[in-house]
C-alpha cells in the first residue's frame, strides 16, 4: 500500500471516531448545582465567602450535598494515617448526625465530605453509598486539592477538591475517568494509530533503504574479496585446530554467498510502493545481515590464514585477536573505580579481579614475545588467549554474585541484581575474531557487559525501593462496624 493511501484512510478514521467521542462527551456534561454546601471549619483556616464563591457554578452529575470539614489533629495525626478518617466520623457522630445513614453505619445518601487536617497534613474524601467513587478517583480528588494545601491555601484547595469531586461523583461512563479515558483513548488511539500507521509505513520505507544501502556496501566488499577469500581458504592448514574449524566456517561462507546474491536480487525486485510492508523490511534486514556477516567472516578467514601461516601480516592479525581481550583487562580498573560503589570496592572478589587483570596484561605481552620468537604455536597462542578471557569471565561472574549479595538488602533485590547480570552474561556480543568465529557457541563475560548488567540491576533495585505506596488510607480505627466509603492521604 502506498503512503498516500495510508494518509487518506487514517485521516478518515480519525475524523469519524474523534467526532463521535466528542459529541458523546459534551452531551454528558454535569448539570446539577450542589443541594447544599456545609462548612464545618473547626480548624478556623477557611474563608467561607471565598469558598462559596469559588463553588458557585460548580455542577454535579447527581444532586449532591457538599460538606467541607477542617480539623486540627495535632502531633498524633502526623503518624496515624487514619487520624482524619476517625476525626470526621467522630465529628459526624457528635455534631452532624445528618451526615450518617439511619443506622449510623455508613455515610448518608447524597453526601460528599471533603476534609483537611492542616496540622496532620491529611486530606480526606467521604461518600454516601449512592455517591461512592473508586479508590483511584478518591485519590485523584485528594490530589487535586494538594497543591493548594501544600502552600497553605486552604480555601482554594477545598474548592479544587470539591470541583474534582463534582467531575467524578455519579459521572456517566463517558465522564468517568475510565470512560473518558476510553473515549479519549479511542480518539487519540485512532489518531495515533493513523499517524503510527503512516509513520510505520514511512519508517519501514526508510529502514528498507538503510538496510539496502548498508547491505549493498557490504555485498560490494564481499564480491570484491570473494576470490581472495577463496584463496585464503585454500591455504588454511587442515592440521591446525583453528584451521580446521575455519574451513567449516568457509563452507558457511560459500553457502552464505549464494544466499546473499539471491537476497540482493530479491530486495532490488521490490517496487518503491511496496517498501512499507513488513515482509519488505524483513527481507531487506536479512539481506543486510547476510552481507555484513559475510564481510566480517571473510576478514576473519583472511586473519586466520595470515596468522596460522605466519605470513607478512600475522602480527597485525594477532593484534586484532588480542584487542578485545586487552580492552576488557584494561577496563577493570575503570570498572572498579567508576562503577562499583565504595562499599563494594573492598570485596575480596574485587582484589582478585584486579590481580587477574594485571597478570593477564603481562601474559598478553609475554605471549606476543613468544610468538615473535616462535616459542609457541599459533594454535597454542589462541588457546592461551581464550583461557585468559575465560579466567576473566569466571572472576567477573564471582564479582557479580558478590555484588548482588552485598548490594541487595533482601532476597528479592539480590535476585533482581543477579538476573540483570546473568542476562548480560548470556548476551554474546558480535566480535569478528578467530576465537569467536571458530566456536559460535562460546560465551564470555567482559567488563562492558558487567558494567551494563550492574547499571540495569542497580536501577531496577533502586526503583523498587523508591516505589513505596503513597496511596490513600481507608478504614476507621475506632469506627466499630462503621463501613462508610472514604479515605485520606497525606500532602
C-alpha positions in Angstrom: 0.0 0.0 0.0 1.3 3.4 -0.9 2.0 6.1 1.8 -0.6 8.4 0.2 -3.4 5.8 0.6 -2.3 5.3 4.2 -2.8 9.0 4.9 -6.3 9.1 3.3 -7.6 6.1 5.2 -6.0 7.1 8.5 -7.4 10.7 8.3 -11.0 9.5 7.6 -10.9 7.1 10.5 -9.6 9.8 12.9 -12.4 12.2 12.0 -15.1 9.6 12.5 -14.0 8.3 15.9 -13.0 11.7 17.2 -16.2 13.4 16.3 -18.4 10.6 17.8 -16.4 10.7 21.1 -16.5 14.5 21.4 -20.3 14.6 20.8 -20.9 11.9 23.5 -18.7 13.7 26.0 -20.4 17.1 25.5 -23.9 15.6 25.8 -23.0 14.1 29.2 -21.9 17.3 30.9 -22.8 17.7 34.6 -26.0 19.9 35.2 -26.8 19.9 39.0 -25.8 22.5 41.5 -24.9 21.3 44.9 -28.0 20.8 47.0 -26.2 22.5 49.9 -22.7 23.5 50.9 -22.0 22.9 54.6 -18.8 24.4 56.1 -17.5 22.9 59.3 -14.3 24.9 59.9 -13.2 23.7 63.3 -9.6 24.4 62.4 -10.5 28.0 61.5 -8.5 28.1 58.3 -11.2 28.7 55.7 -12.8 31.9 54.4 -16.4 30.8 53.8 -17.4 33.7 51.4 -14.5 32.8 49.1 -15.2 29.1 49.4 -18.9 29.6 48.4 -18.0 32.0 45.6 -15.4 29.5 44.3 -18.0 26.8 44.2 -20.6 28.9 42.5 -21.3 27.4 39.1 -19.8 24.0 40.1 -22.1 21.3 38.6 -22.5 17.7 39.7 -23.8 14.8 37.7 -26.2 13.9 40.5 -27.8 16.2 43.2 -25.2 16.2 46.0 -24.9 17.7 49.4 -21.3 19.0 50.0 -19.7 19.3 53.4 -16.2 20.8 53.9 -14.7 19.9 57.3 -11.4 21.1 58.8 -9.8 19.6 61.9 -6.6 20.1 63.8 -5.2 16.6 64.5 -2.1 17.7 66.4 1.1 15.8 66.7 -0.7 12.4 66.8 -2.0 12.9 63.3 1.5 13.1 61.8 2.0 9.4 62.4 -1.6 8.0 62.4 -2.7 7.6 58.8 -6.3 7.0 59.9 -6.5 10.1 62.2 -8.5 12.2 59.8 -10.9 9.4 59.0 -11.6 8.9 62.7 -11.9 12.7 63.3 -14.6 13.0 60.5 -16.5 10.1 61.9 -16.3 11.4 65.4 -17.5 14.9 64.4 -20.4 13.4 62.5 -21.5 11.3 65.5 -21.2 14.3 67.9 -22.2 17.3 65.7 -23.6 16.2 62.3 -25.7 13.1 62.6 -27.3 14.1 59.3 -24.0 13.0 57.7 -24.8 9.4 58.8 -27.2 6.9 57.5 -30.3 5.9 59.6 -28.3 3.0 61.2 -25.2 5.2 61.6 -23.1 2.5 59.9 -22.5 4.4 56.6 -22.4 8.0 55.3 -25.8 9.4 54.3 -27.0 9.0 50.8 -26.4 12.0 48.5 -23.4 13.2 50.7 -19.9 14.2 49.9 -17.5 15.4 52.6 -14.1 16.9 51.9 -11.9 17.1 55.0 -8.5 18.6 55.7 -6.2 18.4 58.7 -3.6 21.3 58.3 -1.5 20.0 61.3 -1.5 16.3 60.4 -1.1 17.2 56.7 -4.0 14.9 55.7 -6.8 15.4 53.2 -9.8 13.1 53.1 -12.9 12.4 50.9 -16.0 10.6 52.2 -19.1 9.5 50.3 -22.7 8.3 50.7 -23.2 4.8 49.2 -25.0 6.3 46.2 -22.2 8.8 45.6 -19.3 6.5 46.1 -16.4 6.5 43.6 -13.5 4.1 43.3 -10.2 4.3 45.2 -8.4 5.8 42.2 -11.0 8.5 41.9 -10.8 9.2 45.6 -7.1 9.7 45.4 -7.5 11.9 42.3 -9.9 14.2 44.2 -7.5 14.4 47.1 -4.6 15.0 44.7 -6.5 17.9 43.1 -6.5 19.8 46.4 -2.9 19.0 47.5 -1.0 21.7 45.6 -3.0 24.5 47.3 -3.0 22.7 50.7 0.8 22.3 50.5 1.0 26.0 50.0 -1.3 26.8 52.9 -4.2 27.9 50.6 -6.9 26.0 52.5 -9.9 27.7 50.9 -8.5 27.4 47.3 -7.6 23.7 48.0 -11.1 23.0 49.2 -12.6 24.5 46.1 -10.3 22.5 43.9 -11.1 19.3 45.8 -14.9 19.8 45.6 -14.7 20.6 41.8 -12.7 17.5 41.2 -15.3 15.5 43.1 -18.1 17.1 41.1 -16.5 15.8 37.9 -16.4 12.3 39.2 -19.4 11.6 41.5 -22.2 9.9 39.6 -20.4 10.6 36.3 -21.7 8.6 33.3 -19.2 6.3 31.7 -18.0 8.9 29.2 -17.3 11.4 32.0 -15.7 8.9 34.4 -12.0 8.6 34.4 -12.2 5.2 32.8 -14.9 6.2 30.3 -13.4 9.5 29.4 -10.0 7.8 29.1 -11.5 5.1 26.9 -13.3 7.7 24.7 -10.2 10.0 24.6 -8.0 7.0 24.0 -10.3 5.8 21.3 -9.9 9.2 19.6 -6.3 9.5 20.4 -5.5 5.9 19.5 -7.3 6.3 16.2 -5.3 9.5 15.6 -2.2 7.9 16.9 -3.0 4.7 15.1 -3.5 6.6 11.9 -0.3 8.6 12.5 1.5 5.4 13.5 0.2 3.6 10.5 1.5 6.3 8.3 4.7 6.6 10.4 5.2 2.9 10.4 5.0 2.9 6.6 7.5 5.8 6.3 9.7 4.1 8.9 9.6 0.8 7.0 10.4 2.6 3.8 13.4 4.3 5.4 14.5 1.1 7.1 14.4 -0.7 3.8 16.5 1.9 2.2 19.1 1.9 5.0 19.2 -1.9 5.0 19.7 -1.9 1.3 22.4 0.8 1.4 24.4 -0.9 4.1 23.8 -4.3 2.5 24.9 -3.1 -0.9 28.1 -1.6 0.5 28.9 -4.9 2.4 28.0 -7.0 -0.7 30.3 -4.9 -2.9 33.1 -5.6 -0.4 32.3 -9.3 -0.2 32.1 -9.7 -4.0 35.4 -7.7 -4.4 37.2 -10.0 -1.9 35.5 -13.2 -3.0 38.3 -14.7 -5.0 40.9 -13.6 -2.4 38.8 -15.2 0.4 38.6 -18.5 -1.6 42.4 -18.3 -2.0 42.9 -17.7 1.8 40.7 -20.8 2.5 42.9 -23.0 0.3 46.0 -22.2 2.4 44.3 -22.8 5.8 46.3 -25.7 7.4 43.9 -28.6 8.0 46.3 -29.9 10.6 45.7 -26.8 12.7 42.8 -27.0 15.2 41.7 -23.5 14.3 42.4 -24.0 10.6 40.0 -27.0 10.5 37.3 -25.0 12.3 37.8 -22.1 10.0 37.4 -24.4 6.9 34.0 -25.2 8.3 33.2 -21.5 8.5 34.4 -21.2 4.9 31.7 -23.7 3.9 29.2 -21.4 5.7 30.7 -18.5 3.7 30.2 -20.3 0.4 26.6 -21.1 1.2 26.0 -17.6 2.6 27.5 -16.0 -0.6 24.8 -17.7 -2.7 22.1 -16.6 -0.3 23.4 -13.1 -0.3 23.2 -12.8 -4.0 19.7 -14.2 -4.0 18.6 -11.8 -1.3 20.2 -8.9 -3.2 18.2 -9.8 -6.3 15.1 -10.2 -4.2 15.3 -6.8 -2.5 16.1 -5.0 -5.7 12.9 -6.5 -7.2 10.7 -4.7 -4.6 8.7 -1.8 -6.1 9.0 1.5 -4.2 5.3 1.4 -3.2 5.8 -2.0 -1.6 8.6 -1.0 0.7 6.2 -0.2 3.6 5.4 -3.8 4.1 6.7 -5.9 7.0 7.9 -8.5 4.5 9.9 -5.9 2.7 11.7 -4.9 5.9 12.3 -8.5 6.9 13.9 -9.3 3.5 16.0 -6.1 3.4 17.1 -6.7 7.0 18.0 -10.3 6.1 20.0 -9.0 3.1 21.9 -6.5 5.2 22.6 -9.1 8.0 23.8 -11.7 5.5 26.0 -9.3 3.6 27.6 -7.7 6.7 28.2 -11.1 8.4 30.0 -12.3 5.3 32.0 -9.1 5.1 33.2 -9.8 8.6 33.7 -13.5 8.0 36.0 -13.0 5.0 38.1 -10.7 7.2 38.4 -13.4 9.9 39.3 -16.1 7.3 42.0 -13.8 6.0 43.3 -13.2 9.5 43.3 -16.9 10.2 45.2 -17.7 7.1 47.8 -15.0 7.8 48.2 -15.9 11.5 48.4 -19.6 11.2 50.8 -19.5 8.3 52.8 -16.7 9.8 52.8 -14.7 6.6 53.8 -11.0 6.5 50.5 -9.8 8.0 50.4 -12.2 11.0 51.3 -9.6 13.6 48.5 -7.3 12.6 46.1 -10.2 12.5 47.2 -11.2 16.1 46.7 -7.7 17.3 43.1 -7.8 16.1 42.6 -11.0 18.1 44.1 -9.6 21.3 42.4 -6.2 21.1 39.1 -7.1 22.7 40.7 -9.1 25.4 43.2 -6.4 26.2 40.3 -3.8 26.3 38.5 -6.0 28.9 41.5 -6.4 31.0 42.4 -2.7 30.9 38.8 -1.8 31.7 38.9 -3.5 35.1 40.4 -0.5 37.0 37.8 1.9 35.5 35.0 -0.6 36.3 36.1 -0.8 39.9 36.8 3.0 40.4 33.9 4.5 38.5 31.1 1.9 38.5 31.4 0.0 41.8 30.1 1.7 44.9 32.7 2.4 47.6 31.3 -0.2 49.9 31.8 -2.9 47.2 35.4 -2.0 46.3 36.8 -3.8 49.4 35.3 -7.1 48.4 37.9 -9.9 48.0 36.5 -10.6 44.6 37.5 -7.1 43.5 41.1 -7.6 44.6 41.2 -10.9 42.9 39.8 -9.4 39.7 42.4 -6.6 39.7 45.2 -9.1 40.3 43.9 -11.3 37.5 43.7 -8.3 35.1 47.3 -7.2 35.9 48.6 -10.7 35.4 46.6 -11.1 32.2 48.0 -8.0 30.6 51.5 -9.2 31.5 50.7 -12.6 29.9 49.5 -10.9 26.7 52.8 -9.2 26.3 54.7 -12.4 27.1 52.5 -14.2 24.6 53.5 -11.7 21.9 57.1 -12.2 22.7 56.8 -16.0 22.5 55.1 -15.6 19.1 57.9 -13.3 17.9 60.5 -16.0 18.9 58.3 -18.8 17.6 58.4 -20.3 21.0 54.7 -21.1 20.8 52.5 -22.3 18.0 49.7 -20.2 16.7 47.1 -22.7 17.9 48.5 -22.8 21.4 48.7 -19.0 21.4 44.9 -18.8 20.6 44.2 -21.4 23.3 46.1 -19.2 25.8 44.2 -16.1 24.7 40.9 -18.0 25.2 42.0 -19.2 28.6 42.8 -15.6 29.6 39.3 -14.5 28.6 37.7 -17.5 30.3 39.5 -16.7 33.5 38.4 -13.1 33.4 34.8 -14.2 32.8 34.9 -16.5 35.8 36.2 -13.7 38.0 33.6 -11.3 36.8 31.0 -14.0 37.5 32.3 -14.2 41.0 32.1 -10.4 41.4 28.6 -10.3 40.0 27.5 -12.8 42.6 29.2 -10.9 45.4 27.8 -7.6 44.2 24.2 -9.0 44.2 24.8 -10.4 47.7 26.2 -7.2 49.2 24.1 -4.6 47.4 20.7 -6.3 47.9 19.0 -5.9 51.2 16.5 -8.7 50.6 16.4 -11.9 48.6 14.2 -10.3 46.0 16.7 -7.4 45.5 19.5 -9.9 45.2 17.6 -11.9 42.7 16.9 -8.8 40.7 20.5 -7.9 40.6 21.6 -11.5 39.7 19.1 -11.7 36.9 20.3 -8.4 35.4 23.9 -9.6 35.5 23.0 -13.0 34.1 21.0 -11.5 31.3 24.1 -9.6 30.1 26.3 -12.7 30.7 24.1 -14.6 28.3 24.3 -11.9 25.6 27.1 -12.8 23.2 28.3 -9.7 21.5 29.3 -9.7 17.9 33.1 -10.0 17.6 34.9 -10.7 14.3 37.8 -12.7 15.8 39.2 -16.1 15.2 38.1 -17.4 18.6 34.5 -16.1 18.4 34.1 -17.3 14.7 35.7 -20.7 15.2 33.3 -21.5 18.1 29.9 -19.8 17.7 28.7 -21.3 21.0 31.5 -19.8 23.1 30.3 -17.3 25.7 32.3 -14.8 27.7 31.8 -12.1 30.2 33.5 -8.8 29.5 33.8 -5.6 31.6 31.5 -3.7 29.4 28.8 -6.4 29.8 29.4 -6.4 33.5 29.0 -2.6 33.6 25.7 -2.8 31.7 24.3 -5.5 33.9 25.4 -3.6 37.1 23.7 -0.4 35.9 20.5 -2.2 34.9 20.3 -4.2 38.2 21.1 -1.1 40.3 18.5 0.9 38.6 15.8 -1.8 39.0 16.6 -2.3 42.7 16.6 1.5 43.4 13.4 2.0 41.5 11.8 -0.8 43.5 13.0 0.8 46.8 11.5 4.2 45.8 8.2 2.9 44.7 6.7 2.5 48.2 3.0 3.2 48.1 1.7 6.7 48.7 -1.9 5.9 48.1 -5.0 6.6 50.1 -5.7 5.1 53.6 -9.2 3.8 54.2 -10.9 2.5 57.3 -11.6 3.8 60.8 -9.6 2.9 63.9 -12.4 3.3 66.3 -15.4 3.0 64.0 -16.7 -0.3 65.2 -18.7 -1.7 62.4 -18.9 1.6 60.5 -18.3 0.9 56.8 -18.8 4.3 55.2 -16.9 4.8 51.9 -13.9 7.2 52.0 -10.2 7.5 52.5 -7.5 10.0 53.3 -3.9 10.7 52.1 -1.0 12.9 53.1 0.1 16.1 51.3 
